Amino acid sequence: MTQTHLTDIRFDSFDLDPRILQGLQNAGFVRCTPIQAETLPIALSGRDIAGQAQTGTGKTAAFLVAALQRLLTHESHPGRRVDQPRVLIVAPTRELAVQIHKDTLVLSRHTGFRLGLVYGGTGYQEQRDLLSAGVDILVGTPGRLIDYLKQGVFHLGAVEVVVIDEADRMFDLGFIRDIRYLLRRMPPPTRRLGMLFSATLSYRVTELAYEHMNQPFEVEIQPDRVTVDRVTQRCYMVANEEKIPLLIGLLAGIEDARVIVFANTKRATEAIWGYLEGYGLHSAVLSGDVPQKKRLRLLKQFQEGELPILVATDVAARGLHIPDVTHVINFDLPDDAEDYVHRIGRTARAGATGDAISFVCETYAFCLPDIEGLIGIKIPVEPVTEYMLVAIDPAKFVRTPRRRHPDDGRRSPGRRHGRHKSHPKPAAEGEKGRTERKNAEGAGVKKRRRRRKTRPEGDGGGSSATGPHG
């Protein structure tokens, strides 16, 4: 069946529980997207699914509808305890988990099911208490789920539906052992409904599916082409030093826009932010180093239109449903061509249209052929004229604010006075860095001990650790 015909299928054409149809109506869902039209008949019949789908195609509603229908038409496991959820949905990132939970709240509004959401970085005790009280549908990220599972806060012996979302991303982030750990503690595949979704059904993803699912039915929608068709794409060939002038010139000419600017590194996002702020373009940085509470706050401000520009690394490229994003600007072309599709998929969502602008610079120009090969088209190149480039005054650059104390908002002591004990070690410090730091600290301790041994007794001055004013 063609994708055009698939979009003619309505949700009320399925024999769904009226409470689910009411939730779909509340969400404004009437007609199915291709992935929904393909997967729902299979999942509603009780067959497992391994689906090729990425964010923006409607896969979340597809697996939620199937899961809710299963719960409403099947009795729970005999002897099920309050600490045993009936549905487990696992997402690779906090942002995606939050979005799935938000969609679940809407679609399950009339069912009376209890929902739970767990993810790292915040709310440890609150999430623990919620699980202890019991939930029917649990959404979470692998690390926090396993943490609570090992503590016995909840158990997986009564799971009737399991959803693994963005399975390829699970591999990329190193979560696949955690996923297998969770799956092995559930009832066998023949006693549960399993749904796995991935941007690509690669060998490693299909191997996972066939290892832990019951003869899954493979559904492949071509989302790359669908996403690209709704996005107007163009690129500019620029020198590295022209990227900031061009970015500011383009953004200054876009009115009432909601823009995501993508860069490949955290350092680049901070530099971009500094120049945008200096030129009166209000923005915020979203990267892996941004604390979870702040990240959620920024996303909320961006989603509600309070923040017009978000400067992000690829941590924001997947799993975020942000309505009304008008433009995506690739300040850096991504090294992985699939990341390009995920990035531009932040715009042109839910049938809307959008613009994707890419800077092809000296550093990342080699990425362009792979991107064009994946999407199957040549991205139009537009000329860079002088009037598009803003003359940059380095004095306007705004430096990133100093990190503040996570609890009370005070400035952190800084390097000169030593790091506060409650501050985490810098994320960039690897094993080698830690070893060098420990060796240096050890050498300092030995040196101080030698000084104490050689100092004549009774030299006055008090403790060597505190000095004469100790």
C-alpha positions, 0 to 999 in steps of 0.5 A: 500500500502506498504511503498516500493511501496509508494516510487515508486510514482513520483511527476510528476505523480500528476496533479501539476502546472508546476511552482511547478514541477519546484520548486521540480526539483530545490530542487532535489525532484523526487520520493515521500517519504511515507508521501508525497505519502499518503497525496498528493492525499488526500490534492490535492482533498481538504480533510483535513489531520491529519498526523502522521509524524516527521521531516526527513520524507518529511512532509514539502514538502508534505504540501507545495506542497498541499498549493501551488497547492491550491493557484494556482488553486483557486481564493483568497477570494473576497475583500481580503486585502493586510494585509491578508495572504492566507496561515498560517503555524505555527511551535512550534520553531524558528528553525523549522519556519526558516527551513520551510520558507527556503524550501518554498523559494525553492519550490515557487520560480517560483510562484511569491508568497510573503513570510513572516517569523515571530518568537520571539527573533529578528527582531521585527520591520523588521518582522512587516514592512514585514507583513504590506507590505503584504504576501501570505504565512506566516510562524511563531511561535505562540507567535509572530504571536499573538502579531502582530495579536492583534496589527492589523498588519495582519488579518486571515479572508482570510486564505485558507490553514492552517498548524499546524506542530508538534502539539504534540510539541505545547502541550508540549511547552504550545502553544495549547491555542495560536493555538486555538486563531489563528484557531478561527479567520480564516474562518470556516473549510469548507472554508479552507484546513487544514493540521496537522502533529504530531509525534504521533496522541495522543488523545489530538492531534486528539481532536484538529484536529476534533475540528478545521478541516473539518472531517480530513483524518488520515494518519499514516506512521510508521516513528519510524521504518523508521528512525531507519532502516537507523541508525546504533545504539550502546551503551556503559555501562559506569560509570558517571565519564567515560562519558567525557573520552569516549566522547573525545576518540570517537570524537578524532577517528572520521574523517571528522565528523559532530556530535551532542552531546545531553545532558539533561541539559544546565549545562551538555552541558556547561561542555561538551563544556569546556572539548571538547575545552580544548582537541582541539575539536572545538564545540558550545553549542545550548540550550534554553538560547542561544540568537536567533541571535547566535543560527542561526549563530551557526546552519549556521556554523554547516550546512556549515561544519565550526563547526564540533561538536554541543553540544545541549539540546533537543531544537535542537532535533526537526524541524531541517533539517541539512544535512550530520550529520554523528553521534548523540551521546546521552551523556545522555539518554533522559527521554522520549523515543520519544525524543530518536527517534527525536534525532537520526533522526538528522542523516540518513536524505534524504535517507542517513545513520548515526550512533547513539551512546548512553552512558548508565550511572548510572543516566539514565540507567533506560531509556533504556528499554522504548527506546528499547520498542518504537523502537522495537529492542535491541540496541547492547552493545559494550565493553568499553576498556581502550584505548578508555578512554582519561586520563582527565586533569582538568587543560585543562577545558575551562570555559564558556566565560562571557556573553557579552553586547547584543548590543555592545559586551562589557563585562556585568558589572557582579554581583559585579557592578549590572546588566545592565538595558538592560540585561534580568533577569536570565531565571532560576529565578522563581517566588519564586526567584523574590519574595525573591529578591524583599523582600531583596531589600525592606528590604535594602531600609527600612534599608537605610531610618532608617540610614538617619533618625538617622544621625545627621543633618549637619554631612557632607559627602553629599548624603547617596546614592552617598557618599562623592564623589557623 
